[in-house]
Amino acid sequence: MTSPKARPGTGSATAPRPAVGNRSRAALIGDDEAMSEAMSNEVGDTGVDPSGVDPSGVVERIRRSRAGFSPTEAAIAETVLADPQAALMATTGSLAEGAGVSQASVVRFCRALGYTGLPDLRLALAQELSRRDLEHERSGVAHGRIDASDSLADLAAKIAFHEARSIEQTARQLDLDALEETARAIAVPRPVTVFGVGASGLVAADLTQKLQRIGQPCQFHADTHVQLVHAALLDADDVAVGFSFSGRTRDVGDCLRLAREGGALTVAVTGDPRSPTARGAARVLLTAAREDELRAAALASRMAQLAVVDILFARVAQLRFDDLDAALATTRAAVDRLRLRP
């Protein structure tokens, strides 16, 4: 490839498992086990490993994935989200009736989320609701909206609680194999090109400046047309990283598609594993937060993305440890000349 690569300094931006009350696992499973087994030959393999269920919880996984659901899946999802406590007590038949779908659709929905059937989903949901109750007792702001009546202390508590929780959930669900592959590809070193707009663009700029400070070739431009130009010129020597919490920012998706067509390793940092951006990338690094309404949690998505940036950067720095000091000394000296002296 003959196109210039960006070099450092270039580019324009530049808890123990809770018990489920007094109900035993057998009581939760009930007659639904027979239904799951009966459906096993009818329902195809979804490709989801049941052992790899999203540790952030049933409700969070449904919320994050529902934009990509089929109408049938969306009907089941809305029924569960509308009353998780009722879903906890539902049978396959009653949940199907409430959502207006077939029992087979309920089983397929559960398997698409990584569960073997409704019994496993209900057990995970019971554990999640128990954790939620504990969190709510620990902090009265766990599910509170931001509104005009909040005191400054309440506002600060809500923001802090949800930002901390989004970082914790992101760390728990992060695909460490995908992150390791990405870090090793960058540390070769291979030139990195970063994409993002709006708040995700600020995160993209943060990754760029961090990598540049350790001598890693990296480029980012806030103008989306320039991002598309960068993407079109990438090849197999490059790594492309796109940030979009929703996974539906067209500019970022288009950039990753162009980069992948050129042979670059493409990485999506997104909150929705079923989004177009995630499906179009070779590797996906998931973030956990909610952006569906004016809650403190809605403001936490940027913090979740920044957590991924920090983890990725720290791993790259580890892998380049031998030449880290020299690069940091050089870039620090360049910046120190601009500092005000006492």
C-alpha positions, -999 to +999 in steps of 0.1 A: +000+000+000+014+034-010-009+057+009+007+075+039+001+062+074-004+085+103+026+087+126+028+098+162+018+134+165-001+134+132-038+133+124-063+160+133-076+147+166-050+141+170-211-106+452-217-142+462-244-158+440-278-148+456-302-175+466-336-175+448-358-170+478-370-203+492-377-217+457-356-245+445-342-249+410-366-278+405-396-256+415-385-229+390-381-254+362-414-272+367-430-286+336-411-264+312-381-288+311-402-312+291-411-285+267-375-275+262-365-311+255-394-316+232-384-286+212-348-295+209-352-313+176-375-286+161-354-256+170-322-251+150-288-243+166-285-206+171-247-207+173-248-193+209-230-212+235-253-215+266-222-213+288-214-179+274-245-161+286-240-124+290-230-119+327-246-085+327-280-101+331-311-111+312-328-077+313-297-058+301-291-083+273-327-080+261-326-042+262-293-041+243-303-066+216-340-057+210-333-033+182-322-063+161-351-086+171-376-100+147-412-089+154-419-122+172-388-118+193-396-082+200-431-092+213-416-117+237-389-092+248-415-064+255-435-089+275-405-098+297-393-062+301-428-050+310-430-072+340-398-092+348-415-105+380-443-120+361-419-135+336-401-151+365-433-171+373-444-178+337-445-211+319-436-214+282-473-216+274-483-185+295-454-164+282-463-174+246-499-165+252-491-132+268-468-122+239-492-136+212-466-160+198-461-198+197-444-218+224-417-227+199-409-190+194-404-186+232-379-214+232-361-200+202-360-166+219-344-180+250-318-199+230-310-167+210-301-151+243-278-180+252-301-201+274-312-237+268-348-227+274-372-208+296-362-226+328-326-215+325-337-180+315-360-178+346-333-190+369-309-163+356-336-137+358-343-147+395-306-142+403-306-109+385-336-096+403-321-106+436-289-087+427-310-057+417-328-057+450-294-057+468-281-029+447-312-009+453-309-014+491-272-003+488-281+028+467-315+044+465-305+058+431-301+025+413-331+030+390-339+067+395-345+091+367-328+124+365-355+150+370-359+186+380-366+177+417-332+161+423-309+177+447-273+182+436-263+154+460-289+131+444-277+140+409-241+133+418-250+100+434-270+088+404-243+097+379-215+081+400-236+049+406-244+043+370-210+051+356-194+028+381-219+000+373-215+004+335-177+000+338-180-030+361-205-047+337-184-039+307-153-055+323-173-086+332-187-092+297-156-081+276-144-107+251-109-110+263-098-132+234-110-105+209-093-078+230-060-098+232-060-103+194-066-067+188-039-056+212-014-080+197-022-068+162-017-032+172+015-039+192+033-054+161+031-024+155+004-021+128-009+014+119-043+020+136-071+041+122-100+050+145-136+060+136-164+076+156-188+106+156-203+127+183-196+114+218-180+083+203-157+106+183-144+120+216-136+084+227-119+077+194-098+108+198-088+096+233-076+062+220-057+080+193-038+104+216-030+075+240-015+053+213+004+082+198+021+090+231+037+056+232+049+059+196+021+039+180+011+050+145-025+060+148-049+084+130-083+099+136-102+128+120-134+143+133-147+149+097-167+118+086-157+124+050-121+122+059-128+091+080-142+075+048-111+084+029-089+069+056-110+037+056-109+034+018-070+034+018-065+007+045-052-028+037-040-059+055-013-040+073-038-019+092-061-022+122-094-003+121-113+005+153-149+019+152-168+033+181-206+034+181-226+026+213-258+020+194-240+002+166-263+020+142-242+051+133-240+048+095-207+066+091-189+043+115-205+012+099-195+024+064-159+030+075-155-004+090-170-020+059-146-002+036-117-011+059-127-048+060-130-048+022-094-036+020-082-064+043-077-045+075-085-061+109-118-044+119-128-040+155-162-026+167-166-012+202-204-012+206-232-018+231-252-040+207-238-073+195-265-077+169-262-042+154-250-036+118-217-022+131-210-053+151-220-077+123-197-059+099-166-061+121-142-091+125-140-085+162-165-070+187-157-054+221-190-050+239-198-021+263-226-021+289-249+008+296-284+021+287-292+050+264-330+046+261-341+075+283-330+104+305-314+084+333-280+085+348-274+052+331-279+069+297-249+091+304-227+061+313-221+048+278-192+071+272-176+059+304-180+023+293-163+030+260-135+048+278-130+018+300-125-004+269-100+022+256-080+022+288-079-016+290-069-019+253-043+008+257-028-008+289-025-042+272-008-027+241+016-008+265+024-041+282+031-058+249+054-029+239+070-026+273+106-028+261+104+004+240+078+021+261+101+043+282+119+058+252+086+067+234+071+082+265+103+102+273+103+116+237+066+126+236+067+139+272+097+162+264+078+176+234+047+184+255+067+196+285+080+226+266+045+240+264+039+238+302+038+270+323+067+273+347+062+284+383 
